């Protein structure tokens, strides 16, 4: 059963995860967001819905 042999795919998977976590991920996280979050904490008060049966 070839699917139980971890020799061909395990080193490839391990290498790809190491490359992703050590090389690609820090480069992606270094980008600044184009739309920074707004720091205003003023919640908007929405009016209640006028239900006709209440």
C-alpha positions as MATLAB code, in Angstrom:
seq = 'XXXXXXXXXXXXXXXXXXXXXXXXXXXXXXXXXXXXXXXXXXXXXXXXXXXXXX';
ca = [
       0.000    0.000    0.000;
       1.836    3.109   -1.157;
      -0.315    5.581    0.809;
       1.088    4.243    4.091;
       4.664    4.919    3.066;
       5.524    8.374    4.502;
       8.873    8.538    2.750;
       7.935   10.467   -0.427;
       5.435   13.009    0.915;
       6.432   13.704    4.519;
       9.741   15.530    3.781;
       8.004   17.546    1.066;
       5.207   18.549    3.433;
       7.658   19.386    6.215;
       9.830   21.462    3.887;
       6.876   23.347    2.479;
       5.548   24.198    5.958;
       8.978   25.367    7.087;
       9.332   27.564    4.009;
       5.857   28.956    4.556;
       6.281   29.683    8.257;
       9.856   30.980    8.151;
      10.019   32.811    4.818;
       6.648   33.618    3.336;
       4.585   34.374    6.439;
       6.869   37.103    7.891;
       6.932   38.811    4.497;
       3.151   38.760    4.298;
       2.726   40.041    7.849;
       5.127   42.925    7.212;
       2.688   44.649    4.870;
       0.674   47.492    6.300;
      -3.052   47.320    5.960;
      -4.492   49.646    3.351;
      -7.432   50.511    5.575;
      -6.418   50.691    9.252;
      -9.218   50.127   11.756;
     -11.025   53.147   13.098;
     -10.241   53.795   16.761;
     -13.434   55.707   17.507;
     -15.546   54.008   20.151;
     -18.809   55.845   19.538;
     -21.525   53.249   19.085;
     -24.327   54.340   16.851;
     -27.799   54.156   18.325;
     -30.179   52.590   15.862;
     -33.906   53.156   16.370;
     -36.033   50.189   17.248;
     -38.125   48.631   14.541;
     -41.765   49.732   14.660;
     -43.585   46.403   14.590;
     -47.257   46.886   13.670;
     -48.500   44.099   15.972;
     -46.814   45.204   19.197;
];
